[in-house]
């Protein structure tokens, strides 16, 4: 028996953003139709450890049935040494025999598929003319989210902010050669957010970095950075003021610090969730209802996103003869 091994670079080559967005749209639709088994992630968090390990299994049924498992370690302090905070692998298994088919770099898949889902949400929820982007963060997710936002809308400009201005300046300088619109580093999150109609938060912040009074009427937010109950990026007032859309209700109610802190403050409850993104894709729920409405997509990242990405990459690798096949 042979398995396919794909490196970070190979995954990036096989999963460009403009191809990943429709893959994620299809996966979200399948979730909304009940074609996917996606249990809550299991988190191993030893009190003395520097990071945590997440185990994310899923199953897709139908004609393209498969099992997937992402085993990933999350070390937020990695960003300080120039490494991705997410380290691990995605495993793809046959639904017929249970055999392991492929082992893929999880950092690359996570970075691309997370931003691609935000791209789906932006296509469905942002105003058609939205194009003034505020990007908070300069790490891995900032890079892929800039690509996703450029796919989802015709961007007019991007203002990027980081805890360290020099990081924002380096990011802006590096990105200018890749995009036709201006990219400007600004000193504060407020300077980036005020006047923006697209806002992405992709940070490791533990406390809110976005305040309600900064957000313009009609803006759309993709809130991405926190995927655990103990951290958040936006304040309770923002959560209460926005129409809230999620990748999955169960995950949000159990894992999303942005939601859980606001609920603890009494600002919102479960009824505040308007819809899952997949429900918008298949048309069973409605998205934006007015030009002035603030919409917010709370991203947590789902195992099925990793599985759908892995299935697509596996097929592409076979067709393009990329990757290494090894006896297992």
PELIN-V429741 format. One record per helix or strand. SS is the DSSP state (hx for helix, st for strand). FROM is the first residue (numbers start at 1). TO is the last residue. If there is no record, write none. Layout:
ss;from;to
SS;FROM;TO
SS;FROM;TO
//
This chain:
ss;from;to
st;2;6
hx;8;14
hx;17;32
st;36;37
st;42;44
st;52;60
hx;62;64
st;66;74
hx;76;81
st;86;94
st;100;105
hx;106;125
st;132;136
hx;140;152
st;157;161
hx;165;176
st;182;185
hx;189;193
st;198;201
st;210;210
hx;212;214
st;220;223
st;234;234
hx;236;241
st;243;246
hx;249;255
hx;257;264
hx;270;272
st;273;276
hx;277;282
st;295;298
hx;303;320
st;324;327
//
